[in-house]
Amino acid sequence: MDLSPSPRAAELTSRVAAFMATEIAPVEPEYHRDLAEARRTGDPWTPLPVLADLQVRARAQGLWNLFLPKEHAGEYAARFGTDGGEGLTNVDYAPLAEQMGRSAIAPLVFNCNAPDTGNMEVLLRYGSAEQREQWLEPLLDGRIRSAFTMTEPDVASSDATNMAATCVVDGDEIVVNGRKWWSTGVGNTDCKVLVFMGVTDPDADRHRRHSMVLVPMDSPGVRVERLLTTMGLYDEPLGHGEVSFTDVRVPLANVISGPGEGFAIAQGRLGPGRIHHCMRLIGLAELALELACRRGLERTAFGKPLVNLGGNRERIADARISIDQARLLVLDAAWKLDQGGPANALGEVSAIKVAVPSMAQHVIDMALQLHGGGGMSDDFPLAGAFVNARSLRLADGPDEVHRGTVARLELAKYSTPGSSADDT
C-alpha cells in the first residue's frame, strides 16, 4: 500500500497552496464582508464578481476541475482545464481537497465544490452523450451550477427505501412528483439543473426501485419552497432548499443510465464524494489548529500565554494526533477505493464518515474556546467551520448508519450465515 501522492499530484498540491496563499487569502476577508453586506442590503445568492475573477485566474493556471477521476476524465480533462489533461486517483486528489478545505470559497474557485463534483461524476460515469453535452460540459465550464435532490422531509431519509417521491415513466416522458429538502445549491442563481432521485417501480427489488432524473430548474412544476438555515446560517451563495415537484414532465431521455438504476448510481456517487468531504474537513481542522496555536501564543491571561493555561498544550497535542490519524484513515479508504471501487472500500468509507467530522468538530471546538467570544463571531472562520463539521455528521448518511455498516462487516468475520449478525 502506497499512500503517497504521485509527483504530479504533489506538484499540483503545491501550486494550489500557492494560489490560495497569493490569490484567495488576500481577498477572502473582503469577500465575506461583501457577502455579509449583500445579506443586509441586497441579493446574497448571486455569486460576487470576485469569484468569477478568481475562477478565470485559476483556470488560466490549469487549476480547474481537479476532482476529475483518472479512469473517467478522458477528453474532458484536456478540454476543460485540468492541468496535464488527465484525471487524478482518489489518493492523488486527497491532498488537493485538504488544501481547498482551508477556505470557504476555494472549492468554488477551482470548480471543485459539492454537490457539483458529485453530479459531474455521475454524468461522467453514467450519463449519455446527450446528457453530457447538455449538462456536464456547462458544469465543467463553470457556466452553470447544479443540485442533488434526494433527502425528503416526511420520511427517514437515512433509509433510501423509505423514499416517497416518484418518477414514473409515461410514454416518452417521465413524470416527477414529491418534495425534497437539504438540496444544496438551489439558492444559487446559476443553478440550472437538479439530479432528482425517486421511486419508479415500488414493486421491484429494494435496490431496483429508484431512478435518477435530470430536471431543469425552470421546468413547470418545480418550486423552491424555502431556503433552509443550518444552525442559523444560510450558506450563501449556494444554500440548502426545500423543493417541491408537482407533475413535472421531462423527456425519458433525462433518466440517467435507465429506470431502476438510481440506487446503484447513488452508491457509485457517494464513495468518492465522501472522500472529498472528509479531506476538506481535515483541511478545515488544520486551519482551526493553526488559528488555535497562533491565538494561544499571542494572547495572554493571568500573566501567561493562553497555551500555558488550563491544559491547552495537551489539547493542542491531542488535536495534532487526531488530525494525523484521521488523514491516514481517509488515505487508506481512498487507496482501497482506487484499487477496487466502492465495494472494496465500503467499511473504510463508512469509517471515515464517522471519524473525520467528529474529529473536526472537537478540534474546531477547542479552537473556538481559545478564541473566547471572538470565536463565536464572524471575525474568525471558526463558527462557520463548526457548523460545517457538525452538519457533515448527517450529510451523506448519519453516523449511526455508517457505524451500522462498519459493525455489520466486522461481525460478518465471526458469524455463520443466517445468524443475527446479518441484521442491519
N, C-alpha and C positions, 0 to 999 in steps of 0.2 A: 504494500500500500504506500503510495507516494502522494502526500497531501500538499506538496509544494506547488506553487503556480508555475506554469511554463515561462520561459524567458519572455515571450510576447506578452503574457498576462502581467508579469512583473513590471514590464516597461509601461504597459497601459495604466497599471495602478499608480505608478509614479507620475505619469502625465495627468491622470485625473486628479491626484492630490495637488499637483502644482496648479492646475486650472482652478481648483476650488480655493486655493490659497490666494491666487493673484486676481482672479476674475469674480468669484462668487462671494468670498468672505468680505471684500471691501464694500459691496453693495447690499449684502443681505440685511444689515440693520435698517438701512433706508427702505428696503423693500417691505419689511414688516411694519415700519412706521406708516408707509403709504397705504398698506393694506388695512391697517387699523383706521386710518383716516377715511378710507373708502367705506369701511363698515359704518362709520358715523354719518357720512355725508353723501355717499354715492352707491356704486354698484361693486361689491367685492367679488362678484362671480365672474366678471370679465377679466381675464389674465392681464396683469400690469405689463406695460410695454417693455420693462426691463427684462422680463422673462424671455420674450421673443429675441431681444438683443443678445442675451447670453446664449440662447439656443443657436443663433447664427454663428457665434464665435466658437462654440463647442463643436458644431458640425464642421466648420472650416478646419478644425484641428483633428478631424477624424474621430472625435469622441462622441459618437452618436449611435444609438441602438446597440449598445454594447452587450445587452442581455441576449441577443440573438443566439440560439443554441447551435453548437457546432454541426450537429447532424442534420439540421433543418434550415440553416441560414441560406445556403446556396446563392443564387443570383441577388437576393435581396440585400445581403451584406455588402456586396460590391456596389449596388445601385443606390443604397440609402445610407451610406456614410460610415459604416463600421470600419474602423481602421484596419487595413490589411485585407479587406474583402472576405474575411472568414468569421464564423461564429466562434463562441467560446464554450468550453465544457463548464459544468457547474462548479467544479473546483477552481477553474480559472476565473470565473465571474465572481466568485465569493469575495475576494479582497476588494474588487471594484465596488460591489454592493456595500461592503463595510465602509468604504470611504464616503460613498454617497449618503449613507445613513447619518453622517455627522451634520448634515444640512437639511433643513426643511424643504428647500427648493431644488437641491442638486438633482434628485431623480427626474424632476420635470425638465431641468436644463439639458440633461443628457438623453431625454426621451426614454427613460428607463423607469417610469413611475407605474405603480399599481393603480388601477386594475388594467391599464393599457397593455403592460407587458404580458400579463396572462391571456388577455383577449387576442393579442397578436400571435402568441404561441399557439393558441387554439386554431387560428386561421392558418398558420404555417403548417401545423401537423395534420389538421383535419379538413380545412376549407377547400372548396372547389376553386378552379381557376377563376371563375367569375366572381366568387366571393372575395378572393384575394385582390383582384383588380379593383373591385368597388370599395372595399373597406380596409383591407390590410395595407395597401400601398399609401392611401392618405394618412393612415395611422403612423406608418413608418416615416412618412414625410413630415409628420408633426402638424399637418393641416387640420386634423380633427382629433377629438378625444372620444372615449367610449366608457361604458359602464357594464357591470355584470350583475344581473338581477336573478338572484337565487333564493335568498332568505325571505321568509314570509312572516307577517306579524301575528297571524292567528294560529300557527302551529309551532311545535318544537322543531325548529329547522336544523338542529344538530343531527336529526334523522331525516335524510333526504326522502325516504319513502313516505313521510308524512305530507309531502308537498301537495297542496290543494290546487295551485294554479294549473291551467290546462293549455295545451296547444294541440288542437285537433285537426287532422287532415280533412279537407273538404275540396275534393277535386284537385285542381292545380293550385290551390291555396292552402294555407294553414291558418287557423283561427285561434287567436291568443286571448285568454281571459285570466284574470287573477289580480292579486295585489302583492307587491314586493316591497321590502324596505331594507335599509342599510345598503342601498345601491350606490356605491361610491362613484363619484364623478358626475352624477346627473345635474348637479348645480352649475357646473361649468358651462359657459355659453358656447364653448366649442364641442360639447358632447353631441354627437350626431347619430350614434348607433348604440343599441343595447343588445347584449347577449342574454337572452331570456331562456330560463330552464323551466319546463313544465311537464305535466303528465300527458302523454299521447295515448297510451293504452293501459288503463288501470288493471286489466286482467292479465297482463304479461308477467313474466318473471320480474321480481322486485328490482332487478338491475337492468331491465329492458323496457321499463315503462316510460322513461323520460326522453325528451328531445331537447336540443338546444337550437334556438332560432334567432336569426339576426333581425332585429326590429328597429327600423329607423325611428329616431326620436320624434320626427314630425308626422308619424303615422296617425291617421284618425283613430281615436280611442285611447291613445297614450296620454296620460296626465300625471305630472309631478304634483302630488297632493300636498306635500310639505317637505321642507328640508329639516333634517334632524340634528340636534346638538349632541355632541359626545362629551359628557360631563361638562356641559356648558359651552363648549366650543363648536363652531360651525364648520371648521376646517376648510375655509375658503382658500383657493378658488375652485376646489373640487366638490366638496360637500357630500353628504350621505342623505339620500332621499327616499321617501315613500312614494312609490309609483303604482298607479292603477292602470290596468289593461282591460278595456271593455270592447269585446267583439273586434279586436284588432286583426285585420286581414293582411297578410303579406304573401308573396309567392312561395309556393312549396320549395322552390329553389333556394330559399333563405334558410332552410333547415341545414344545419352543419352535419356533414357525414351521413345523414339519413335519419329517419324516425327511429326512436328507440336507442340511439347511441349516446344520449345525454349523460348517463351515469359514467360510462367509460371515458368520455371526454373530460368530465369533471375530475376524475381521478388522475388522468394524464396532465391536466392543467395545474392541479393543486401541488403536486410534488415539487417541481421547480419553483413555483410561487412561494412555497413555504421556506425554501432555502433563501430566496431573495429577502423575504420579510425578516428572517432571523439574522441574516448577515447585516442588514441595515440596522436592526436593533443593536447588534454588537457595536457598530459604529457609533450609535447614539449613546450606548453605555460608556464607550471610550471617551466621548466628548464630556459626558457627565463627570466621569472620574477626573479628567483633566481640569474641568472647572472646579471640582471639589478640592483638588490639590492646590491649585492657584489661590483659591479663596482661603484655604486653611493656612497657607504660608504667609499670605499678605495681611490677613485680618487678625487683630489681637483682641483678647478679652481677659479681664482679671490679670493683666500684666503678662500674658503669654499668647503666642500664636495659637490659633484655633486647633491646629493639628496636635498640639500638646495637651489638649483638654478632653476629658470625658471619653477616653478610649477611641479617639478619632484616628489615631495611627493604625490601630487594629482594624477598624472599619475600612480604611483605605487599603490595607493589605488584603483583607477578605474580598474587596471589590476586584483587585488585580487578579487574585486567584480565580474568582468566579468567572470573570470575563474570559480568561485564557482557557479555562475548562470548557466553557460554552463554545468558544471558537473551534476547538478541536472536535467537539461533538458534531457541530454543523459541517465541518470539513469531511468528517467521516461519513456523514449522511450524503453529502454532495458526491463523494468518491463512489459510494455504492450506487447512487442514482446514475452516475455516469457509466458504471460498469454493467448494470443490468436493468435500468429503468425503474419505474415506481414499485413494481413487485419485489425488486431486490432490496429496497430501502424502506419498506413500509413501516417497520418498527422504529428505524432510525429517524425518519422524518417526523413521526409522531412524537418521539422523544424530544427532538429539538423544539417542537412547538409547545411543549410543556416547559422545558428547562429555560429557554432563552428569554421569553417575555418575563418570566418570574425573576430571573437574574437581573434583567434590565430594570425592572420595577424596583428591586432592592437597591441597586447601585444608584439609580436616579433619586430615590427617596433619601439616601444618605447624602447626596449632593444637595438636595433641597434643604435638608436640616442644617448643613454647614452654611448655607446662604441666608438662613433666617427668613424674615419676612420678605426680603427681596426675591428669594427663590420662588415664592408663590405668585409673583407678578410677571408681567411680560418684559421686565427689564432683563431677564435671563430666559434662555430657552427651556428651562427645566420643567416648568409646569406643563407645557405642551408635550414635552418628552414623556412625562409620567403618564399623561392621558394616552399617548400613543402606545406605550408599553402595556398599560392595563387593558386597552381595547383589543390588543392582539392576543390576549388570553381567551378571547371569544371568537375573533375573526378567523376564518378558515378552520372552524371547528373548535369547540371549547376544550379546556384542559381535560375534563372528565372523559370525553370521547377518545382523546389521544392516549390518556392513561389506560383506558379500557383496551385499546389496540395493543399497547406495549404488554399489558398483563396477559392478554389472550395469547400472544405469540410466545411469551415466556412460559406460561403454564402448559402450552402445547408440547413443549420439550419433555414433559414429565407425565403427560396424561395418556390415557388409552382412547381410541376412537369411541365417540358416543358418550364420553364422560361429561360431567358438569363443566369442565374446563372449556368445552366447546361453546358454552353460552356466551352471548355478547350483551 
